[in-house]
Amino acid sequence: MFRNQYDTDVTTWSPTGRLFQVEYAMEAVKQGSAAIGLRSRSHVVLACVNKAQSELSSHQRKIFKVDDHIGVAIAGLTADGRVLSRYMRSESINHSFTYESPLSVGRLVVRLADKAQVCTQRSWKRPYGVGLLVGGLDESGAHLYYNCPSGNYFEYQAFAIGSRSQAAKTYLERRYESFQESSREDLIKDAIMAIRETLQGETLKSSLCTVSVLGVEEPFHFLDQESIQKVIDTFEKVPEEEEDAGEGEAEPEAALVAAGTGEQGGSGDQDVAPMEM
Amino acid sequence: MTFTIQIENGTEVRNAEADSQRTLYPYVTGTSVVAIKYKDGILMASDMGGSYGSTLRYKNVERMKAIGKHSLLGASGEISDFQEILRYLDELTLNDNMWDDGNSLGPKEVHNYLTRVMYNRRNKFNPLWNTLVLGGVKNGEKYLGMVSMIGVSFEDNHVATGFGNHLARPILRDEWREDLSFEEGVKLLEKCMRVLLYRDRSAINKLQIAKMTEEGVTVSEPYSLKTFWEFKAFTNPTVGAEGSWLYDN
């Protein structure tokens, strides 16, 4: 996308019928570090890559609990993500208070999408620069939605957003047909493997990722480092010592890995703007 | 679309103008509603009377209405406030229908929503002058609850409003069982309604019984109960009474 004379205001259409500011906002999502969501009939798993500003700081939180039955993973401007998470928590708790019943995920994402749409139609506002993967459980089953800055939302069996999410999406596309009937453990394993795809060469450690689960009779919660490492250990036979042996375990992704070794995980991200994670 | 509960700023000003803005007393009222859980769902009974003070002015008032697919609402107290409540609930169910996304309001949600509304109005000294009975079945689960005009709210296996609390509930406490059949349930309700007919002056002999099951709601056609007025105590009420000259032979 090149700079042009129609991209200054969100309320200016281009001659080809595009709102460039909205599209630029969607670019911000692509710059954030990866977030992945998958769902089965009874569970939803949200996972993300932990990135810290520097070695001195702790990593930014990208997954938020909205309610016992809804969680959200974000990619893009985390500040925007935080504000929207607060809005979702507020909507959810207000509904629970009035109806003493959990808010259904579909209704929540619609409100979120409407809120995002407003910002695409006011000249004094700007679109939210964050993509949200909303995962939740309600009467009609487990759901995973993706809300984007344009105000659109889509339901998915599995999805990945953020930088290098294409690698994860490729992995998920191959496997998604089995997710609906997956067990909870398999779903978690698939999520972590998808995260591994986005790391492209960097060894997968439990400190690099955050995983959350929610399901039937299982309120939203984060998995602790130990549990994540256990899952990693099942498919990364030699975690730290010999990187070659570790890579050797990987299936045909080896080609992708070789292509990506030009820039190892850590150094590449120094170019990311500080407010985006 | 969500129903926003308005919280007013400022304090209540006591003058004639402000007073005309809030409910002070009811005008056209309905009397008791009695409801029980039975084997397949909920049974609710109420008469069709609307009293204007001591006058039995309206005799065709339906005081029980279906709400959505899963609930049944019965009300005693001010009829116009009941109609207002129905309007609020209409908005809610319409919203559900509009979304058409597989989600629907169950009896628990409706009950809690009504509790919030009633309590909120009570806090503003402008109550909806009703006692509401909310029953329903959703996904096999039976639900029966009550909300009063001051926001007191609870669930039980059998509920009643007004005089029903004093005359019907003792009967229900003795005779209600978990596994009543439809016929047994109707008989039990009729027994309660008959006592109310004899003893509550605002009751009329024209009642409806509503049935709520997983399949849906059916409200019966109005009918009347057989009554017997030749009890000796009715024919000669003052016999043997304190201070009377008549004695029981």
Interface residues (C-beta under 8 A of the other chain):
Chain A: N94 F97 T98 Y99 E100 S101 S104 G106 R107 V110 D138 E139 S140
Chain B: T2 F3 I5 W99 D101 G102 N103 L105 G106 K108 E109 N112 Y113 R116
